Amino acid sequence: MKFIILKYLITAAAVVLVSEFAKASDKLGGLVAALPFVTVLTLIWLYIEKQPTTKIANHAYYTFWYVIPTLPMFLLFPYLLPKFGFWPTLLGCIIMTLVIFYIYAIVLKNFGIDLL
């Protein structure tokens, strides 16, 4: 139980760290947010919890493929934000990302990469 609490605290601290950097500097916050903290922590937790190497490797592999369709959101968000406000922009970007992901998954399936 102590390990799970420690795991949550460290993971939450990483998210808080990113938001604090973002408050201090847009560029630094963006750089820190772009670093794969969550993925690296997940790989560490899987390893510490003695998961099979295939599971750890698959996590890294699928993370790569799942990141790609999320990237357009980061270009669209700053464009839409002044026009529509935060919540509508966020909702629109989430919907757009889901649509892009679905199309992307269909295209990749033709190349033998099954994301769904």
C-alpha positions in Angstrom: 0.0 0.0 0.0 2.9 2.4 0.8 4.3 1.8 -2.7 1.0 2.7 -4.4 0.8 6.0 -2.3 4.4 6.8 -3.2 3.7 6.0 -6.8 0.7 8.4 -6.8 2.7 11.2 -5.1 5.7 11.0 -7.5 3.4 10.9 -10.5 1.3 13.8 -9.2 4.5 15.8 -8.4 5.6 15.5 -12.0 2.3 17.0 -13.2 2.5 19.8 -10.7 6.1 20.5 -11.7 5.1 20.9 -15.3 2.3 23.4 -14.4 4.7 25.4 -12.1 7.3 25.6 -14.9 4.5 26.7 -17.3 3.5 29.5 -14.9 7.1 30.7 -14.7 7.9 30.6 -18.5 5.8 29.7 -21.5 8.8 28.2 -23.3 10.2 26.3 -20.3 6.7 25.0 -19.5 6.2 23.8 -23.1 9.6 22.2 -23.1 9.0 20.4 -19.8 5.5 19.4 -20.8 6.9 18.0 -24.1 9.2 15.7 -22.2 7.7 12.2 -21.8 7.5 12.3 -18.0 4.4 10.2 -17.8 5.7 7.6 -20.2 9.1 7.4 -18.4 7.4 7.1 -15.0 5.1 4.4 -16.4 8.0 2.5 -17.8 9.7 2.7 -14.4 6.6 1.6 -12.5 6.1 -1.3 -14.9 9.7 -2.4 -14.5 9.7 -2.0 -10.7 6.4 -4.0 -10.6 8.2 -6.8 -12.5 6.1 -6.7 -15.6 7.3 -8.7 -18.6 9.8 -6.9 -20.9 7.3 -7.4 -23.7 4.7 -5.4 -21.9 7.1 -2.6 -21.1 8.4 -2.6 -24.8 4.8 -2.6 -26.1 3.9 0.4 -23.9 6.8 2.4 -25.4 5.9 1.2 -28.9 2.2 2.1 -28.7 3.0 5.4 -27.0 5.0 6.4 -30.1 2.1 5.7 -32.4 -0.5 7.4 -30.1 1.5 10.6 -29.8 1.5 11.4 -33.5 -2.2 12.1 -34.0 -2.3 14.3 -30.9 0.3 16.8 -32.3 -2.2 18.8 -34.5 -4.1 19.8 -31.4 -1.1 21.8 -30.2 -1.2 23.9 -33.4 -4.9 24.3 -33.4 -5.4 25.2 -29.7 -3.5 28.5 -29.7 -5.3 29.5 -32.9 -8.8 28.8 -31.6 -8.4 29.9 -28.0 -8.7 33.7 -28.6 -11.7 33.1 -30.9 -13.8 30.7 -28.8 -12.4 30.7 -25.2 -10.9 28.0 -23.2 -13.6 25.3 -22.8 -15.0 25.3 -26.3 -11.5 25.3 -27.7 -10.5 22.4 -25.5 -13.6 20.4 -26.4 -13.1 21.1 -30.1 -9.5 20.0 -29.9 -10.4 16.8 -28.1 -13.0 16.0 -30.7 -10.6 16.8 -33.5 -7.9 14.6 -31.9 -10.3 11.7 -31.6 -11.4 12.0 -35.3 -7.7 12.3 -36.4 -6.8 9.3 -34.2 -9.6 7.2 -35.7 -8.6 8.0 -39.3 -4.9 7.5 -38.4 -5.7 4.1 -36.9 -7.6 3.0 -40.0 -4.7 4.1 -42.2 -2.1 2.4 -40.0 -4.1 -0.9 -40.0 -3.3 -1.1 -43.7 0.4 -1.3 -42.7 -0.1 -3.9 -40.1 -0.2 -1.6 -37.1 -3.3 -2.2 -35.0 -4.1 0.6 -32.6 -7.7 -0.1 -31.9 
